[in-house]
């Protein structure tokens, strides 16, 4: 019985060691993707704010009536 438990435990440890490089690799990819998305979001928000400000605070033109 103890041998079966040890074999199962060793199998889990082996699987964890095999999966570790994959997790680290994809973790780096996801972190980079999140950073890129965050940068794009900040840029888009800055452009949106600038566009809104230019519309909101633009001097009023006299209507050509």
C-alpha positions, 0 to 999 in steps of 0.5 A: 500500500505504501509503495502505491502511494509513493509511486502516485506521489512520485508521478505527481512530482514528475508531472509538476516538474514537467509542467513547470517550464510550460507554466513559466514560459506561458506566464511570461507571455501572458505578462507581456500581453497584459503589459501591452494591453495596459499600455494600449489602454492608457494610450487610448484613454489619453487620446480620448481625454485629449479629444474630449478636452479639445471639443469641450474647451474649444472656443465657440465660433460665431455662427454664419447666419 
